[in-house]
Amino acid sequence: MRRHELTLPDLAVEGPITVSLWLVEPGSDVTEDEPVVEILAGNAVVDLPATASGRLAEVLAAEDGVVEVGQLLAVIEADEDEP
């Protein structure tokens, strides 16, 4: 298995950034660029996409939790033959 990390990018907003809603449950299959989590940044809701196709193996940030730029939010596991 190959691990792909989903981290919080710099959204260039002031104030706290929180995880609003996980759109995919851990253990579910995802495709690259599929929205997997909603982030509340200022007054905007931003969907973050999967970084690879595979299985959402681990969610490391709780809903309603404050997160920081660069923080690891989730891990996606892909078969070795996936890019």
N, CA, C and O atoms as a DFTB+ gen file, in Angstrom:
332 C
 N C O
     1  1       0.831      -1.185       0.000
     2  2       0.000       0.000       0.000
     3  2       0.876       1.250       0.000
     4  3       1.944       1.281       0.612
     5  1       0.416       2.244      -0.677
     6  2       1.094       3.526      -0.709
     7  2       0.239       4.535       0.052
     8  3      -0.972       4.605      -0.157
     9  1       0.861       5.317       0.933
    10  2       0.148       6.318       1.729
    11  2       0.218       7.686       1.062
    12  3       1.279       8.129       0.622
    13  1      -0.932       8.340       0.998
    14  2      -1.016       9.710       0.507
    15  2      -1.610      10.549       1.623
    16  3      -2.609      10.164       2.232
    17  1      -1.001      11.689       1.893
    18  2      -1.454      12.536       2.988
    19  2      -2.304      13.682       2.468
    20  3      -1.994      14.291       1.444
    21  1      -3.379      13.964       3.186
    22  2      -4.212      15.125       2.914
    23  2      -3.913      16.127       4.021
    24  3      -4.253      15.904       5.183
    25  1      -3.273      17.232       3.650
    26  2      -2.923      18.264       4.621
    27  2      -3.691      19.541       4.293
    28  3      -4.168      19.731       3.174
    29  1      -3.798      20.404       5.291
    30  2      -4.503      21.663       5.089
    31  2      -3.600      22.640       4.351
    32  3      -2.530      22.994       4.847
    33  1      -4.028      23.082       3.156
    34  2      -3.223      24.051       2.413
    35  2      -3.382      25.446       3.015
    36  3      -4.277      25.679       3.828
    37  1      -2.525      26.353       2.619
    38  2      -2.628      27.741       3.054
    39  2      -3.785      28.384       2.293
    40  3      -3.712      28.578       1.080
    41  1      -4.837      28.707       3.008
    42  2      -6.029      29.286       2.387
    43  2      -6.016      30.808       2.427
    44  3      -6.962      31.444       1.963
    45  1      -4.971      31.395       2.968
    46  2      -4.789      32.847       3.015
    47  2      -5.990      33.556       3.626
    48  3      -6.506      34.521       3.063
    49  1      -6.430      33.069       4.782
    50  2      -7.533      33.709       5.500
    51  2      -7.079      34.025       6.923
    52  3      -6.166      33.396       7.459
    53  1      -7.736      35.011       7.514
    54  2      -7.477      35.370       8.898
    55  2      -8.418      34.588       9.802
    56  3      -9.520      34.219       9.397
    57  1      -7.978      34.342      11.012
    58  2      -8.835      33.695      11.991
    59  2      -8.745      32.187      11.951
    60  3      -8.007      31.606      11.156
    61  1      -9.523      31.562      12.838
    62  2      -9.455      30.099      12.947
    63  2     -10.029      29.398      11.713
    64  3     -10.938      29.896      11.049
    65  1      -9.469      28.242      11.440
    66  2      -9.946      27.377      10.361
    67  2     -10.416      26.090      11.033
    68  3      -9.685      25.498      11.827
    69  1     -11.622      25.661      10.717
    70  2     -12.158      24.456      11.356
    71  2     -12.617      23.443      10.326
    72  3     -12.963      23.787       9.195
    73  1     -12.612      22.186      10.745
    74  2     -13.184      21.113       9.930
    75  2     -14.685      21.186      10.138
    76  3     -15.178      21.012      11.252
    77  1     -15.404      21.442       9.063
    78  2     -16.854      21.580       9.145
    79  2     -17.550      20.225       9.061
    80  3     -18.409      19.905       9.883
    81  1     -17.166      19.424       8.046
    82  2     -17.861      18.161       7.807
    83  2     -16.998      17.226       6.980
    84  3     -16.442      17.621       5.955
    85  1     -16.890      15.977       7.432
    86  2     -16.254      14.955       6.601
    87  2     -17.309      14.429       5.640
    88  3     -18.368      13.974       6.072
    89  1     -17.035      14.487       4.354
    90  2     -17.970      14.057       3.319
    91  2     -17.855      12.572       3.016
    92  3     -18.739      11.990       2.387
    93  1     -16.763      11.962       3.464
    94  2     -16.487      10.545       3.210
    95  2     -16.126       9.898       4.552
    96  3     -15.356      10.458       5.332
    97  1     -16.678       8.736       4.806
    98  2     -16.397       7.998       6.036
    99  2     -15.069       7.240       5.907
   100  3     -14.722       6.784       4.817
   101  1     -14.326       7.103       7.010
   102  2     -13.111       6.271       6.971
   103  2     -13.453       4.858       6.502
   104  3     -14.471       4.284       6.889
   105  1     -12.580       4.317       5.662
   106  2     -12.797       2.985       5.098
   107  2     -13.440       3.016       3.728
   108  3     -13.472       2.004       3.027
   109  1     -13.960       4.190       3.340
   110  2     -14.620       4.315       2.036
   111  2     -13.603       4.556       0.931
   112  3     -12.536       5.128       1.158
   113  1     -13.956       4.110      -0.267
   114  2     -13.132       4.373      -1.440
   115  2     -13.335       5.808      -1.896
   116  3     -14.442       6.343      -1.824
   117  1     -12.262       6.425      -2.363
   118  2     -12.309       7.784      -2.903
   119  2     -11.563       7.807      -4.223
   120  3     -10.709       6.960      -4.485
   121  1     -11.893       8.787      -5.051
   122  2     -11.153       9.006      -6.285
   123  2     -10.414      10.332      -6.172
   124  3     -10.864      11.251      -5.488
   125  1      -9.281      10.419      -6.847
   126  2      -8.485      11.637      -6.817
   127  2      -9.349      12.826      -7.218
   128  3     -10.117      12.746      -8.177
   129  1      -9.224      13.910      -6.496
   130  2      -9.939      15.171      -6.700
   131  2     -11.398      15.142      -6.230
   132  3     -12.098      16.145      -6.364
   133  1     -11.867      14.023      -5.684
   134  2     -13.209      13.963      -5.100
   135  2     -13.201      14.727      -3.773
   136  3     -12.307      14.507      -2.955
   137  1     -14.173      15.619      -3.535
   138  2     -14.218      16.315      -2.249
   139  2     -14.405      15.313      -1.105
   140  3     -15.286      14.456      -1.160
   141  1     -13.566      15.431      -0.069
   142  2     -13.657      14.515       1.060
   143  2     -13.949      15.219       2.381
   144  3     -14.431      14.592       3.324
   145  1     -13.657      16.528       2.457
   146  2     -13.875      17.257       3.707
   147  2     -14.198      18.716       3.406
   148  3     -13.633      19.317       2.492
   149  1     -15.119      19.274       4.192
   150  2     -15.438      20.697       4.119
   151  2     -14.689      21.412       5.237
   152  3     -14.688      20.973       6.387
   153  1     -14.059      22.515       4.876
   154  2     -13.310      23.333       5.819
   155  2     -13.987      24.696       5.893
   156  3     -14.334      25.275       4.864
   157  1     -14.175      25.208       7.101
   158  2     -14.721      26.544       7.295
   159  2     -13.560      27.480       7.566
   160  3     -12.879      27.370       8.586
   161  1     -13.343      28.407       6.639
   162  2     -12.228      29.349       6.730
   163  2     -12.794      30.759       6.614
   164  3     -13.191      31.186       5.530
   165  1     -12.830      31.474       7.723
   166  2     -13.482      32.782       7.712
   167  2     -14.968      32.577       7.468
   168  3     -15.626      31.842       8.204
   169  1     -15.497      33.226       6.437
   170  2     -16.907      33.069       6.073
   171  2     -17.101      32.097       4.915
   172  3     -18.222      31.923       4.437
   173  1     -16.048      31.475       4.469
   174  2     -16.112      30.596       3.299
   175  2     -16.048      29.127       3.699
   176  3     -15.349      28.749       4.639
   177  1     -16.786      28.319       2.967
   178  2     -16.696      26.871       3.108
   179  2     -15.903      26.368       1.902
   180  3     -16.258      26.644       0.756
   181  1     -14.834      25.633       2.169
   182  2     -13.944      25.147       1.120
   183  2     -13.944      23.624       1.161
   184  3     -13.731      23.029       2.217
   185  1     -14.185      22.989       0.008
   186  2     -14.088      21.534      -0.104
   187  2     -12.654      21.165      -0.446
   188  3     -12.087      21.681      -1.409
   189  1     -12.065      20.266       0.347
   190  2     -10.725      19.772       0.036
   191  2     -10.851      18.421      -0.639
   192  3     -11.574      17.553      -0.150
   193  1     -10.157      18.225      -1.762
   194  2     -10.257      16.969      -2.508
   195  2      -9.258      15.921      -2.047
   196  3      -8.251      16.225      -1.407
   197  1      -9.569      14.683      -2.390
   198  2      -8.641      13.575      -2.155
   199  2      -7.379      13.810      -2.977
   200  3      -7.446      14.277      -4.114
   201  1      -6.247      13.489      -2.401
   202  2      -4.963      13.676      -3.079
   203  2      -4.605      12.505      -3.985
   204  3      -3.646      12.573      -4.754
   205  1      -5.387      11.429      -3.888
   206  2      -5.143      10.233      -4.708
   207  2      -6.397       9.367      -4.669
   208  3      -7.269       9.552      -3.820
   209  1      -6.472       8.433      -5.588
   210  2      -7.543       7.434      -5.546
   211  2      -7.116       6.315      -4.614
   212  3      -5.947       5.928      -4.592
   213  1      -8.057       5.801      -3.850
   214  2      -7.751       4.730      -2.921
   215  2      -8.825       4.627      -1.856
   216  3     -10.010       4.819      -2.128
   217  1      -8.396       4.319      -0.635
   218  2      -9.308       4.161       0.498
   219  2      -8.953       5.190       1.559
   220  3      -7.785       5.341       1.919
   221  1      -9.962       5.900       2.060
   222  2      -9.732       6.836       3.157
   223  2      -9.457       6.006       4.406
   224  3     -10.376       5.527       5.070
   225  1      -8.179       5.848       4.707
   226  2      -7.761       4.925       5.761
   227  2      -7.875       5.520       7.148
   228  3      -8.201       4.817       8.105
   229  1      -7.608       6.814       7.262
   230  2      -7.531       7.423       8.583
   231  2      -7.953       8.876       8.509
   232  3      -7.525       9.609       7.617
   233  1      -8.794       9.297       9.447
   234  2      -9.167      10.697       9.603
   235  2      -8.523      11.177      10.894
   236  3      -8.750      10.601      11.958
   237  1      -7.719      12.232      10.803
   238  2      -6.935      12.686      11.944
   239  2      -7.386      14.031      12.501
   240  3      -6.785      14.537      13.450
   241  1      -8.423      14.613      11.933
   242  2      -8.950      15.894      12.411
   243  2     -10.455      15.744      12.616
   244  3     -11.178      15.333      11.709
   245  1     -10.908      16.079      13.802
   246  2     -12.322      15.916      14.146
   247  2     -13.165      17.059      13.597
   248  3     -12.687      18.184      13.451
   249  1     -14.430      16.755      13.293
   250  2     -15.366      17.797      12.909
   251  2     -15.457      18.820      14.037
   252  3     -15.436      18.467      15.216
   253  1     -15.559      20.075      13.662
   254  2     -15.605      21.226      14.579
   255  2     -14.263      21.508      15.248
   256  3     -14.162      22.404      16.086
   257  1     -13.230      20.742      14.880
   258  2     -11.902      20.979      15.441
   259  2     -11.156      22.055      14.673
   260  3     -11.269      22.150      13.450
   261  1     -10.394      22.862      15.393
   262  2      -9.555      23.892      14.772
   263  2      -8.308      23.219      14.211
   264  3      -7.691      22.383      14.871
   265  1      -7.943      23.595      12.981
   266  2      -6.772      23.010      12.325
   267  2      -5.836      24.124      11.857
   268  3      -6.249      25.270      11.686
   269  1      -4.586      23.769      11.658
   270  2      -3.546      24.709      11.248
   271  2      -3.068      24.384       9.833
   272  3      -3.154      23.238       9.391
   273  1      -2.572      25.385       9.136
   274  2      -2.000      25.193       7.806
   275  2      -0.895      24.150       7.896
   276  3      -0.035      24.224       8.773
   277  1      -0.918      23.185       6.992
   278  2       0.083      22.129       6.955
   279  2      -0.256      20.926       7.812
   280  3       0.429      19.906       7.742
   281  1      -1.305      21.027       8.624
   282  2      -1.679      19.915       9.502
   283  2      -2.186      18.733       8.697
   284  3      -2.905      18.901       7.712
   285  1      -1.809      17.543       9.119
   286  2      -2.274      16.315       8.492
   287  2      -3.729      16.078       8.895
   288  3      -4.040      15.963      10.081
   289  1      -4.617      16.007       7.899
   290  2      -6.043      15.819       8.146
   291  2      -6.481      14.378       7.976
   292  3      -7.331      13.887       8.719
   293  1      -5.895      13.697       6.988
   294  2      -6.314      12.332       6.689
   295  2      -5.232      11.614       5.905
   296  3      -4.312      12.224       5.359
   297  1      -5.376      10.285       5.868
   298  2      -4.459       9.439       5.102
   299  2      -5.282       8.603       4.140
   300  3      -6.282       7.994       4.521
   301  1      -4.847       8.583       2.884
   302  2      -5.468       7.766       1.851
   303  2      -4.468       6.687       1.469
   304  3      -3.305       6.974       1.184
   305  1      -4.937       5.432       1.468
   306  2      -4.081       4.321       1.058
   307  2      -4.481       3.883      -0.334
   308  3      -5.663       3.692      -0.621
   309  1      -3.496       3.725      -1.195
   310  2      -3.718       3.321      -2.581
   311  2      -2.888       2.072      -2.870
   312  3      -1.847       1.847      -2.254
   313  1      -3.361       1.272      -3.807
   314  2      -2.580       0.130      -4.250
   315  2      -1.270       0.612      -4.840
   316  3      -1.186       1.739      -5.327
   317  1      -0.254      -0.223      -4.801
   318  2       1.069       0.154      -5.312
   319  2       1.037       0.563      -6.783
   320  3       1.859       1.374      -7.209
   321  1       0.105       0.018      -7.568
   322  2       0.081       0.344      -8.999
   323  2      -0.620       1.673      -9.272
   324  3      -0.611       2.140     -10.411
   325  1      -1.239       2.306      -8.240
   326  2      -1.846       3.612      -8.417
   327  2      -0.748       4.668      -8.416
   328  3       0.258       4.496      -7.728
   329  1      -0.912       5.758      -9.166
   330  2       0.118       6.812      -9.181
   331  2       0.198       7.570      -7.877
   332  3       1.014       8.482      -7.742
